[in-house]
Amino acid sequence: MSPMIRDALPKDEAQWRGLWAQYLAFYDVTLADDVTTATWGRIIAQGSLLRGRFAFDGDRMLGFALHHTHLSTWVMAPDCYLEDLFLTEAARGAGAGRALMDDLIAICRAKGYARLYWHTDEGNIRARKLYDSYTPTDGHVRYRVKL
């Protein structure tokens, strides 16, 4: 599979919302509708720190990679954080995830970012198989305080 990868367009909202709902269900998470609406607004807003790249087969959205950049105290150039990567069940294992990852790596290199990083659930074996093909886990443990 060689999906077309591109930025989001306003017309993609309905398809993205469908995939976003599947993504939230995968992680057994419920978000308020206003959070989803705000997320979409950030994705398509010019100048937003949150960006999205989307994989398509023709007009059908196969998946997305949502990411943002930030400064770091460990390197001079910005880091890129891949916050959400999701593919339809049919697209998994067919190259769309790799295409999204390769696309994001190319963007990061072109912009001169120092690092691309992400995390996933340790039980997400399919995603980890893809991620492990890029780099080994760095052994960090994540902590999160909800405020």
C-alpha positions as MATLAB code, in Angstrom:
seq = 'MSPMIRDALPKDEAQWRGLWAQYLAFYDVTLADDVTTATWGRIIAQGSLLRGRFAFDGDRMLGFALHHTHLSTWVMAPDCYLEDLFLTEAARGAGAGRALMDDLIAICRAKGYARLYWHTDEGNIRARKLYDSYTPTDGHVRYRVKL';
ca = [
       0.000    0.000    0.000;
       1.261    3.464   -0.904;
      -1.147    5.850    0.758;
      -1.185    9.536   -0.015;
      -0.047   11.512    3.046;
      -1.100   15.131    3.489;
      -2.159   17.800    5.962;
      -5.765   18.004    7.051;
      -8.343   19.945    5.115;
     -11.614   21.210    6.607;
     -13.516   18.670    4.464;
     -11.745   15.822    6.349;
     -13.446   16.518    9.658;
     -16.180   13.859    9.452;
     -13.743   11.098    8.517;
     -11.282   12.193   11.193;
     -14.043   12.218   13.820;
     -14.933    8.643   12.856;
     -11.332    7.495   13.245;
     -10.895    9.583   16.402;
     -13.893    7.813   17.949;
     -12.313    4.442   17.091;
      -9.007    5.593   18.594;
     -10.669    6.663   21.835;
     -12.575    3.353   21.971;
      -9.306    1.443   21.466;
      -7.901    3.130   24.568;
     -11.277    2.963   26.392;
     -11.343    6.759   26.789;
     -14.324    9.098   26.725;
     -13.774   12.770   25.939;
     -16.253   15.611   26.022;
     -17.379   16.697   22.572;
     -15.905   20.154   23.113;
     -12.432   18.606   23.559;
     -12.778   16.769   20.242;
     -14.044   19.929   18.555;
     -11.154   21.949   19.974;
      -8.660   19.283   18.879;
      -9.936   19.382   15.308;
      -9.857   23.185   15.347;
      -6.234   23.119   16.465;
      -5.286   20.600   13.787;
      -6.548   22.786   10.962;
      -5.684   26.205   12.420;
      -2.829   28.012   10.695;
       0.051   28.489   13.103;
      -1.209   25.950   15.644;
       1.386   23.941   17.515;
      -0.746   20.821   17.039;
      -0.389   19.471   13.521;
      -1.759   16.416   11.789;
      -0.740   14.279    8.855;
      -3.330   12.017    7.308;
      -3.050    8.861    5.210;
      -5.555    8.340    2.397;
      -6.413    5.660   -0.108;
      -8.222    7.759   -2.692;
     -10.806    9.733   -0.710;
     -10.875    7.268    2.214;
      -8.920    8.256    5.322;
      -6.799    5.358    6.572;
      -5.207    6.981    9.586;
      -3.580    9.974   11.188;
      -0.467   11.133   13.020;
      -1.024   14.084   15.370;
       2.120   15.810   16.568;
       3.494   19.011   18.024;
       6.875   20.562   18.704;
       8.412   22.029   21.804;
      11.711   23.327   23.085;
      13.946   21.118   25.191;
      16.560   21.650   27.875;
      18.574   18.735   26.439;
      19.154   19.837   22.847;
      19.364   23.098   20.903;
      16.754   22.352   18.230;
      13.063   21.675   18.961;
      11.724   18.194   19.643;
       8.685   16.727   17.915;
       6.244   14.697   19.977;
       4.014   12.223   18.144;
       0.976   12.298   20.401;
      -1.494   10.160   18.484;
      -1.032    7.630   15.684;
      -4.045    5.619   14.587;
      -5.007    3.474   11.611;
      -8.207    1.777   10.610;
      -8.171   -1.950   11.298;
      -7.995   -2.656    7.549;
      -4.947   -0.398    7.138;
      -2.910   -1.986    9.944;
       0.013   -4.032    8.734;
      -0.395   -2.775    5.155;
       2.160    0.041    5.210;
       0.060    3.076    6.142;
       1.557    3.338    9.638;
       5.078    3.145    8.248;
       4.166    5.745    5.618;
       2.917    8.126    8.331;
       6.032    7.548   10.448;
       8.383    8.022    7.486;
       6.520   11.179    6.485;
       6.815   12.639    9.970;
      10.514   11.743   10.192;
      11.101   13.487    6.857;
       9.265   16.600    8.096;
      11.302   16.623   11.305;
      14.564   16.327    9.397;
      13.570   19.057    6.938;
      12.698   21.416    9.811;
      15.903   20.627   11.674;
      14.283   19.125   14.765;
      16.587   17.305   17.170;
      14.355   14.348   17.987;
      11.041   12.666   17.319;
       9.599   10.756   20.236;
       6.382    9.058   21.306;
       4.969    6.581   23.777;
       2.414    3.821   23.550;
       0.667    1.383   25.812;
       3.074   -1.450   26.630;
       0.407   -3.976   25.622;
      -0.083   -2.430   22.167;
       1.928   -5.178   20.463;
       1.013   -4.262   16.865;
       2.077   -0.649   17.282;
       5.207   -1.642   19.179;
       6.250   -3.923   16.327;
       6.210   -0.895   14.009;
       7.870    1.400   16.540;
      10.579   -1.140   17.405;
      11.543   -1.217   13.724;
      12.577    2.451   14.074;
      14.267    2.501   17.459;
      14.342    0.547   20.706;
      12.359    1.831   23.651;
      14.388    4.255   25.739;
      13.308    2.702   29.025;
      11.595    5.780   30.420;
       8.483    5.453   32.537;
       5.772    8.067   32.125;
       4.016    9.785   35.039;
       0.973   12.009   34.676;
      -0.707   14.242   37.241;
      -4.248   15.168   36.210;
      -5.045   18.729   37.197;
];
